[in-house]
């Protein structure tokens, strides 16, 4: 293969919402093509290519590019190459090119396709019109007609993707979308990874974040709906415990891990230094405790739920995108997810006409209290446990917003000051 235009692909990767290394010194070291997904020698042709991003310290990350080769591009052209068996062709992002996507879907919906693990290939229409969903996310989702989605996993690590693993376990729960099939591939250096999945697109729903912001802006109380969401999460946790089992963890070890994340965050965001000692004191309150742990959502917030007319759907079980896969797969306390949603309701307060007013604070407190009441139908957490998990989540948010949305960083930074000061 003629060398790909690395500089052009690096411009695509470094500016993408799903690239986790923003603000760090890095370069695109190489592109490794995987086998063709479409029939060999036919145009348009599509294959996965693994981009190895190398950081200044020598660490590597791998990202998925779904690359299309065509003579009749329908999307933005990344470059031009001479490809053996295809000749002189133009290179595009296949996800945004209609002809490339049609060729890809026709190939992948063959139940015997070697790169697919199908549960139900008949659920996907190969002629379905496709479009990239433009929402804010750490992967790429392609809408297929109105009722199916093809989700590409961008940052890759060897092993089963958590979203695939969990959706398979929660099949039939009534709270999550149906999983139809998984696209798999071999990583450079060995090891198989999930590259994407085909799932159900839930109909007649709204993004939970957008819905909640609208309710807050209009000062409409959402306590009943928030309580329902708490109960939905509790059902998911019960199913996950049944599917993957439970265990126990030392509070001291959990606290030490949280303090390590705090110190790493302080090194990246100096504004955290002034509350570092108070923050550690809150986290160290877990010392001496033993916490029940299990598989959890791992990145639970309003952007990970869909609001129907009278129900909730929970999506995106990959966990926090900045954490390595092994850490995201590790059993954790269910209060990790509860704290994540409580933090999300705090973010929503920013949609209020007067975010710092007592009315905005009352709206947020009502939603938080109702959600917690819905989740805790039989028992409530120790306040020190929930405070520690809320603070750990807010610290993560400070780093994430600093890298990706610096205009938002005041929200989690204020929460760190508030929780640390209040509990101290």
C-alpha positions as CSV (number, residue, x, y, z in Angstrom):
1,X,0.0,0.0,0.0
2,X,1.2,3.5,-0.8
3,X,1.9,5.4,2.4
4,X,-1.2,7.1,3.8
5,X,-1.3,10.9,4.3
6,X,-0.4,10.7,8.0
7,X,-0.4,14.5,8.4
8,X,-4.0,14.6,7.1
9,X,-5.2,11.8,9.3
10,X,-3.5,13.4,12.3
11,X,-5.5,16.5,11.6
12,X,-8.7,14.4,11.6
13,X,-7.7,12.5,14.8
14,X,-6.4,15.4,16.9
15,X,-9.5,17.5,16.2
16,X,-12.0,14.7,16.8
17,X,-14.3,14.7,19.9
18,X,-13.3,11.1,20.6
19,X,-9.6,11.7,20.8
20,X,-8.6,11.5,24.5
21,X,-5.2,13.1,24.2
22,X,-6.1,16.8,23.6
23,X,-3.7,19.2,25.2
24,X,-0.9,16.6,25.3
25,X,2.2,16.3,23.1
26,X,1.5,13.5,20.7
27,X,2.0,12.4,17.1
28,X,0.4,9.8,14.7
29,X,3.2,7.1,14.6
30,X,1.6,4.7,12.1
31,X,-1.5,3.4,10.4
32,X,-2.0,-0.4,10.3
33,X,-4.7,-1.6,7.8
34,X,-6.8,-4.6,8.8
35,X,-8.4,-7.0,6.3
36,X,-11.0,-5.5,3.9
37,X,-14.6,-5.6,5.1
38,X,-15.9,-5.2,1.5
39,X,-15.3,-7.5,-1.5
40,X,-11.6,-7.3,-2.5
41,X,-10.9,-5.3,-5.6
42,X,-14.3,-3.5,-5.7
43,X,-15.0,0.2,-5.2
44,X,-16.0,1.7,-2.9
45,X,-13.8,-0.3,-0.6
46,X,-13.8,-0.1,3.2
47,X,-11.6,-1.4,5.9
48,X,-10.6,-0.6,9.5
49,X,-7.2,1.0,10.0
50,X,-5.6,1.2,13.4
51,X,-4.0,4.6,14.2
52,X,-1.2,4.3,16.7
53,X,-0.8,7.6,18.6
54,X,2.5,8.1,20.4
55,X,2.9,10.5,23.3
56,X,6.0,12.4,24.2
57,X,6.7,10.0,27.1
58,X,6.6,7.0,24.8
59,X,3.2,5.7,25.6
60,X,1.0,4.5,22.8
61,X,-2.8,4.6,22.2
62,X,-4.7,3.0,19.4
63,X,-7.7,4.5,17.6
64,X,-10.0,3.0,15.0
65,X,-10.4,4.7,11.6
66,X,-13.0,3.3,9.3
67,X,-11.4,4.2,6.0
68,X,-13.1,4.3,2.6
69,X,-11.4,4.2,-0.8
70,X,-13.5,5.5,-3.7
71,X,-13.4,7.4,-7.0
72,X,-16.7,9.1,-6.3
73,X,-16.5,10.6,-2.8
74,X,-19.7,11.7,-1.1
75,X,-17.9,13.2,1.9
76,X,-14.8,15.2,2.7
77,X,-11.6,13.8,1.1
78,X,-8.7,13.1,3.5
79,X,-6.1,12.3,0.8
80,X,-5.3,10.4,-2.4
81,X,-3.3,7.2,-2.7
82,X,-2.4,4.5,-5.1
83,X,-3.7,1.3,-3.6
84,X,-2.8,-2.2,-4.9
85,X,-5.7,-3.8,-6.6
86,X,-7.7,-0.5,-6.6
87,X,-5.4,1.9,-8.4
88,X,-5.4,5.7,-7.8
89,X,-8.2,6.4,-5.3
90,X,-9.4,9.0,-2.9
91,X,-9.4,8.4,0.8
92,X,-12.4,9.3,3.0
93,X,-13.9,8.6,6.4
94,X,-16.3,5.8,5.5
95,X,-18.8,6.7,8.2
96,X,-19.6,10.0,6.6
97,X,-19.7,8.7,3.0
98,X,-23.0,7.3,1.9
99,X,-21.7,5.1,-0.9
100,X,-19.0,3.6,1.4
101,X,-21.6,2.9,4.0
102,X,-23.9,1.1,1.6
103,X,-21.1,-1.1,0.4
104,X,-20.0,-1.8,3.9
105,X,-23.5,-2.7,5.2
106,X,-24.1,-5.0,2.2
107,X,-20.9,-6.9,3.1
108,X,-21.3,-7.0,6.9
109,X,-24.9,-8.2,6.9
110,X,-23.8,-11.5,5.4
111,X,-24.3,-13.8,8.4
112,X,-21.0,-15.6,7.5
113,X,-18.9,-12.4,7.4
114,X,-15.6,-13.3,9.2
115,X,-15.3,-9.9,11.0
116,X,-18.9,-10.1,12.4
117,X,-20.3,-11.9,15.5
118,X,-24.0,-11.8,14.7
119,X,-26.9,-12.3,17.1
120,X,-29.4,-11.3,14.5
121,X,-28.1,-10.2,11.1
122,X,-31.6,-10.0,9.8
123,X,-32.3,-7.0,12.1
124,X,-30.1,-4.7,9.9
125,X,-31.3,-3.5,6.5
126,X,-28.2,-3.2,4.2
127,X,-29.9,-0.5,2.1
128,X,-30.9,1.7,5.1
129,X,-29.9,5.3,4.7
130,X,-27.1,6.3,7.1
131,X,-26.0,9.5,8.8
132,X,-23.5,10.2,11.5
133,X,-25.1,11.4,14.7
134,X,-23.7,14.8,15.5
135,X,-24.1,14.7,19.3
136,X,-21.2,15.2,21.8
137,X,-19.7,11.7,22.4
138,X,-16.4,9.8,22.8
139,X,-17.2,7.3,20.0
140,X,-19.0,7.6,16.6
141,X,-22.6,6.6,16.1
142,X,-24.1,6.1,12.7
143,X,-27.9,6.2,12.5
144,X,-29.3,3.5,10.1
145,X,-32.8,4.7,9.1
146,X,-34.8,5.4,12.2
147,X,-34.5,2.3,14.3
148,X,-30.9,1.0,14.2
149,X,-27.5,2.3,15.2
150,X,-24.0,1.3,14.2
151,X,-21.6,2.4,16.9
152,X,-17.8,2.6,16.2
153,X,-15.5,2.2,19.2
154,X,-12.7,4.7,18.6
155,X,-10.2,4.2,21.4
156,X,-9.2,0.5,21.3
157,X,-7.8,-1.9,23.8
158,X,-7.6,-5.7,23.5
159,X,-10.5,-7.6,24.9
160,X,-14.3,-7.4,24.9
161,X,-15.8,-3.9,24.8
162,X,-17.8,-3.2,28.0
163,X,-20.8,-1.9,26.1
164,X,-21.0,-5.2,24.1
165,X,-20.5,-7.3,27.2
166,X,-23.0,-5.6,29.3
167,X,-25.8,-5.2,26.7
168,X,-25.5,-8.9,26.0
169,X,-26.0,-9.6,29.7
170,X,-28.9,-7.2,30.1
171,X,-30.8,-8.5,27.0
172,X,-34.5,-8.4,27.7
173,X,-34.2,-6.2,30.7
174,X,-36.6,-3.6,29.2
175,X,-34.2,-0.8,30.3
176,X,-31.5,-1.2,27.6
177,X,-31.3,-1.4,23.8
178,X,-31.1,-4.7,22.0
179,X,-27.7,-5.9,20.7
180,X,-27.7,-7.4,17.2
181,X,-24.0,-7.9,16.3
182,X,-20.4,-7.0,16.9
183,X,-17.6,-6.1,14.5
184,X,-14.2,-7.5,15.6
185,X,-10.6,-7.1,14.5
186,X,-7.0,-7.9,15.4
187,X,-4.9,-5.2,17.0
188,X,-1.3,-4.6,15.9
189,X,1.0,-6.7,18.0
190,X,-1.8,-9.2,18.8
191,X,-5.1,-9.4,20.7
192,X,-8.6,-9.1,19.4
193,X,-10.8,-6.0,20.0
194,X,-14.4,-5.1,19.4
195,X,-14.4,-2.4,16.7
196,X,-18.2,-1.6,16.7
197,X,-21.6,-2.9,17.3
198,X,-25.1,-2.9,15.8
199,X,-27.8,-2.0,18.3
200,X,-31.5,-1.0,18.5
201,X,-32.3,2.7,18.3
202,X,-35.0,3.4,20.8
203,X,-37.9,5.3,19.3
204,X,-39.8,8.3,20.6
205,X,-37.3,9.3,23.2
206,X,-35.3,12.4,24.1
207,X,-31.7,12.8,25.2
208,X,-31.9,12.8,29.0
209,X,-29.6,15.8,29.3
210,X,-31.5,17.9,26.9
211,X,-34.8,17.0,28.5
212,X,-33.6,17.8,32.0
213,X,-32.1,21.1,30.9
214,X,-35.4,22.1,29.4
215,X,-37.2,21.2,32.6
216,X,-34.8,23.2,34.7
217,X,-34.9,26.2,32.4
218,X,-38.7,26.2,32.8
219,X,-38.5,25.5,36.6
220,X,-40.6,22.3,36.1
221,X,-40.1,19.9,38.9
222,X,-38.9,16.4,37.8
223,X,-39.0,14.6,41.1
224,X,-41.3,11.8,39.9
225,X,-39.2,11.2,36.8
226,X,-36.0,11.4,38.8
227,X,-37.3,8.8,41.2
228,X,-38.2,6.5,38.3
229,X,-34.7,6.8,37.0
230,X,-33.3,5.8,40.3
231,X,-35.5,2.7,40.2
232,X,-34.3,1.9,36.7
233,X,-30.7,2.1,37.7
234,X,-31.4,-0.2,40.7
235,X,-32.9,-2.8,38.3
236,X,-29.8,-2.6,36.1
237,X,-27.5,-3.1,39.1
238,X,-29.5,-6.2,40.2
239,X,-29.2,-7.7,36.7
240,X,-25.5,-7.0,36.5
241,X,-24.9,-8.5,39.9
242,X,-26.7,-11.7,38.8
243,X,-24.8,-11.8,35.5
244,X,-21.3,-11.0,36.7
245,X,-21.4,-11.7,40.5
246,X,-20.4,-9.6,43.4
247,X,-17.3,-9.1,45.5
248,X,-15.9,-6.9,48.3
249,X,-13.3,-4.2,48.3
250,X,-11.2,-2.6,51.0
251,X,-12.3,1.0,51.7
252,X,-8.6,1.8,52.3
253,X,-7.6,0.6,48.9
254,X,-10.4,2.4,47.2
255,X,-9.5,5.6,49.1
256,X,-5.8,5.2,48.0
257,X,-6.8,4.8,44.4
258,X,-9.0,8.0,44.7
259,X,-6.2,9.9,46.3
260,X,-3.8,8.8,43.5
261,X,-6.3,10.2,40.9
262,X,-6.5,13.4,43.0
263,X,-2.8,13.9,42.9
264,X,-2.7,13.2,39.1
265,X,-5.5,15.7,38.7
266,X,-3.7,18.3,40.8
267,X,-0.6,17.9,38.6
268,X,-2.7,18.7,35.5
269,X,-5.0,21.3,37.1
270,X,-3.1,23.5,39.6
271,X,-6.4,25.1,40.7
272,X,-7.1,21.9,42.7
273,X,-4.0,22.4,44.8
274,X,-5.7,24.8,47.3
275,X,-8.3,22.2,48.3
276,X,-6.1,19.1,48.0
277,X,-5.7,18.4,51.7
278,X,-9.5,18.9,52.5
279,X,-10.3,16.7,49.5
280,X,-8.0,13.9,50.7
281,X,-9.6,14.0,54.1
282,X,-13.1,13.3,52.5
283,X,-11.7,10.5,50.4
284,X,-9.9,8.9,53.4
285,X,-13.2,8.6,55.2
286,X,-13.5,5.3,53.3
287,X,-10.5,3.9,55.3
288,X,-11.7,1.0,57.6
289,X,-14.8,0.3,55.6
290,X,-15.5,-2.8,53.4
291,X,-17.7,-2.1,50.4
292,X,-19.7,-4.5,48.3
293,X,-18.6,-4.3,44.7
294,X,-20.0,-5.5,41.3
295,X,-20.0,-4.5,37.6
296,X,-21.6,-1.1,37.2
297,X,-22.3,1.4,34.4
298,X,-19.2,3.4,35.3
299,X,-20.0,6.7,33.6
300,X,-23.6,7.3,34.6
301,X,-25.1,10.7,33.9
302,X,-28.0,12.3,32.1
303,X,-26.3,12.0,28.7
304,X,-26.3,8.2,29.1
305,X,-30.1,7.9,29.5
306,X,-33.1,8.5,27.1
307,X,-36.4,9.8,28.3
308,X,-39.6,8.3,26.8
309,X,-43.1,9.4,27.5
310,X,-43.2,7.3,30.7
311,X,-40.0,5.4,30.9
312,X,-36.2,5.5,30.8
313,X,-33.6,3.7,28.7
314,X,-30.0,3.4,29.9
315,X,-27.2,3.4,27.2
316,X,-23.4,3.5,26.8
317,X,-21.9,1.0,29.3
318,X,-18.2,1.7,28.4
319,X,-17.3,3.6,31.5
320,X,-15.3,6.8,31.8
321,X,-13.4,7.2,28.6
322,X,-10.2,8.5,30.2
323,X,-9.7,5.3,32.2
324,X,-8.0,2.2,30.9
325,X,-10.2,-0.8,30.0
326,X,-8.9,-3.0,32.9
327,X,-9.9,-0.2,35.4
328,X,-13.3,0.3,33.8
329,X,-14.0,-3.5,33.9
330,X,-13.0,-3.8,37.6
331,X,-16.0,-4.3,40.0
332,X,-16.9,-1.1,41.8
333,X,-19.4,0.1,44.3
334,X,-22.9,0.9,43.0
335,X,-22.5,4.3,44.6
336,X,-20.1,5.2,41.7
337,X,-23.1,5.3,39.4
338,X,-25.4,7.0,41.9
339,X,-22.8,9.7,42.5
340,X,-22.4,10.2,38.7
341,X,-26.1,11.0,38.3
342,X,-26.1,13.3,41.3
343,X,-23.2,15.2,39.7
344,X,-25.2,15.4,36.5
345,X,-28.2,17.0,38.2
346,X,-25.7,19.6,39.5
347,X,-24.5,20.3,35.9
348,X,-28.2,20.8,34.8
349,X,-28.5,23.7,37.1
350,X,-26.5,25.7,34.6
351,X,-29.5,25.7,32.3
352,X,-31.6,27.7,34.8
353,X,-32.2,31.3,33.9
354,X,-30.4,32.3,37.1
355,X,-28.0,29.3,37.8
356,X,-26.7,30.7,41.1
357,X,-30.1,31.6,42.5
358,X,-31.8,29.7,45.4
359,X,-34.5,28.6,42.9
360,X,-31.9,26.8,40.7
361,X,-30.4,25.2,43.8
362,X,-33.8,24.1,45.0
363,X,-34.5,22.5,41.6
364,X,-31.3,20.6,41.6
365,X,-31.7,19.4,45.2
366,X,-35.2,18.2,44.5
367,X,-34.1,16.1,41.5
368,X,-31.1,14.7,43.4
369,X,-33.1,13.8,46.5
370,X,-35.9,12.1,44.4
371,X,-33.3,10.1,42.3
372,X,-31.6,8.9,45.5
373,X,-35.0,8.0,47.1
374,X,-35.9,6.0,44.0
375,X,-32.7,4.1,44.0
376,X,-32.6,3.5,47.8
377,X,-35.9,1.7,48.1
378,X,-34.6,-0.4,51.0
379,X,-31.4,1.1,52.2
380,X,-29.3,4.3,51.9
381,X,-25.5,4.7,51.8
382,X,-23.3,5.9,54.5
383,X,-23.0,9.7,53.8
384,X,-19.2,9.4,53.9
385,X,-19.3,6.8,51.1
386,X,-21.4,8.8,48.8
387,X,-19.5,12.0,49.5
388,X,-16.2,10.3,48.6
389,X,-17.7,9.0,45.3
390,X,-19.2,12.3,44.4
391,X,-15.9,14.0,45.0
392,X,-13.9,11.4,43.0
393,X,-16.3,12.0,40.1
394,X,-16.0,15.8,40.3
395,X,-12.2,15.5,40.3
396,X,-12.4,13.4,37.1
397,X,-14.8,16.0,35.6
398,X,-12.3,18.8,36.4
399,X,-9.6,17.1,34.3
400,X,-12.0,16.1,31.5
401,X,-13.4,19.7,31.2
402,X,-10.0,21.2,31.3
403,X,-8.9,19.1,28.3
404,X,-12.2,19.2,26.3
405,X,-14.5,22.0,27.4
406,X,-12.5,24.6,29.5
407,X,-15.5,26.9,29.6
408,X,-17.3,24.3,31.7
409,X,-14.6,23.6,34.2
410,X,-16.0,26.0,36.8
411,X,-18.9,23.6,37.4
412,X,-17.0,20.5,38.7
413,X,-14.3,22.8,40.3
414,X,-17.1,24.5,42.3
415,X,-18.4,21.1,43.3
416,X,-15.0,20.0,44.6
417,X,-14.7,23.1,46.7
418,X,-18.3,22.7,47.9
419,X,-18.1,19.0,48.9
420,X,-14.6,19.2,50.4
421,X,-15.5,22.3,52.4
422,X,-19.0,21.0,53.5
423,X,-17.8,17.6,54.6
424,X,-14.7,19.1,56.3
